[in-house]
């Protein structure tokens, strides 16, 4: 017998707005019980001597120094644009915005 009842599964299904049959309630109760037992097993592991970690492998800072480099000027950037207006890219209006 699963440790999670059919009524609890039915309640979860209602909260999730799922339509489930009686057969599915029994099936899901068994599946959820296996999941809950697995989580409980992980929770039972002795972790007093294991420091908490956020990543399985150590991370190093991969950022480079922020250095100013030459880049395109405004006219060069806009040169390949299909449409430009007032020094900016012109794009189609979206979301019904007013002018």
C-alpha positions as CSV (number, residue, x, y, z in Angstrom):
1,X,0.0,0.0,0.0
2,X,1.4,3.4,-0.9
3,X,2.2,5.9,1.8
4,X,0.4,8.5,-0.2
5,X,-3.4,7.9,-0.4
6,X,-5.7,8.0,-3.4
7,X,-7.4,11.0,-1.7
8,X,-4.1,12.9,-1.6
9,X,-3.4,12.1,-5.2
10,X,-7.0,13.2,-6.1
11,X,-6.4,16.4,-4.2
12,X,-3.1,17.1,-6.0
13,X,-4.9,16.4,-9.3
14,X,-7.6,18.9,-8.5
15,X,-5.0,21.5,-7.5
16,X,-3.2,20.9,-10.8
17,X,-6.6,20.9,-12.6
18,X,-6.0,17.4,-14.0
19,X,-8.8,15.0,-14.9
20,X,-7.7,11.5,-13.7
21,X,-9.5,8.2,-13.7
22,X,-9.8,5.8,-10.7
23,X,-7.2,3.6,-12.4
24,X,-4.8,6.5,-12.8
25,X,-5.3,7.5,-9.1
26,X,-4.0,4.0,-8.1
27,X,-1.2,4.2,-10.7
28,X,-0.1,7.7,-9.7
29,X,-0.3,6.9,-6.0
30,X,2.2,4.1,-6.5
31,X,4.5,6.2,-8.7
32,X,4.4,9.1,-6.2
33,X,5.2,6.7,-3.4
34,X,8.3,5.5,-5.2
35,X,9.4,9.1,-5.7
36,X,8.8,10.0,-2.0
37,X,10.7,7.0,-0.8
38,X,13.6,7.9,-3.1
39,X,13.7,11.5,-1.7
40,X,13.5,10.1,1.8
41,X,16.5,7.8,1.1
42,X,18.5,10.8,-0.1
43,X,17.5,12.7,3.0
44,X,18.7,9.8,5.3
45,X,22.3,10.0,4.0
46,X,24.7,11.0,6.7
47,X,26.0,14.4,5.6
48,X,27.5,15.8,8.8
49,X,31.0,15.6,7.4
50,X,30.2,16.7,3.8
51,X,30.3,20.5,3.2
52,X,27.4,22.0,1.3
53,X,28.1,22.7,-2.3
54,X,26.4,24.6,-5.1
55,X,28.2,22.9,-7.9
56,X,29.6,19.4,-8.4
57,X,32.9,20.8,-9.8
58,X,34.8,23.8,-8.7
59,X,34.2,27.0,-10.8
60,X,36.7,29.5,-11.8
61,X,36.2,33.1,-13.0
62,X,36.2,32.9,-16.8
63,X,35.7,36.6,-17.3
64,X,38.4,38.6,-19.1
65,X,39.5,42.1,-18.2
66,X,37.1,44.7,-19.6
67,X,39.2,46.5,-22.2
68,X,37.9,49.2,-24.5
69,X,38.5,48.2,-28.2
70,X,37.7,50.0,-31.4
71,X,34.2,49.2,-32.7
72,X,31.9,50.3,-35.4
73,X,30.8,53.8,-35.6
74,X,27.1,54.7,-35.8
75,X,27.1,55.2,-39.5
76,X,29.0,51.9,-40.1
77,X,26.6,50.0,-37.9
78,X,23.5,51.5,-39.7
79,X,25.0,51.0,-43.2
80,X,23.7,47.5,-43.6
81,X,20.3,48.1,-41.9
82,X,17.2,47.7,-44.1
83,X,15.9,51.0,-42.5
84,X,17.3,53.6,-40.3
85,X,15.8,56.8,-38.8
86,X,17.3,59.5,-36.6
87,X,20.5,57.5,-36.2
88,X,18.7,54.3,-35.0
89,X,17.6,51.1,-36.5
90,X,14.0,51.4,-37.7
91,X,11.9,48.3,-37.0
92,X,8.2,47.5,-37.5
93,X,5.9,48.5,-34.7
94,X,4.7,45.7,-32.5
95,X,2.1,45.1,-29.8
96,X,-0.3,47.7,-31.2
97,X,1.7,50.6,-29.7
98,X,0.5,54.1,-30.5
99,X,2.8,56.6,-32.3
